[in-house]
Amino acid sequence: MTQHELEALVDELGLVSVVSLLANICHNKARQTLCLKGQGASPYTAWNSNGFLLRQLMTRLRPTCSYDPDVDPHDH
């Protein structure tokens, strides 16, 4: 994906929704790593921590587009 394509996605979904998707990806990667390698694995810790930080960041971001009920940034 190019920066231009990512910008188009942000324009379409809004920054908060894109960050929410990234946080969900991090948590999914953490779960996958947990299943494969266990909780002590450093990739698990990194993915889990990054997902947590992205969720914290979401609460501080200002919405950049109008709310779309089909794209709920708080939908887990």
Steps between C-alpha positions, in 0.01 A plus 500: 500500500633841409473815708251635245278191542521532877405868480200405286399247766531765773291737286235231456484359854644775718823492698344360819351205312830422329685512834228274643560250220875511572434439871280202413773362273754531783274318745430227243875458439554482878238223526658310211843529661358393836358183342825421317771605744346577839459813709872542575588548133625849424294529178187440713603776739578739214173440311293519819673817618468666160130417485450648847689819406295541181177466700625769741587721205149455355347663808710812440453534125247742362259359242596595145174400330134469586389191690411202285293240687646225277852585624486517880847565645384358834376173350733228629 
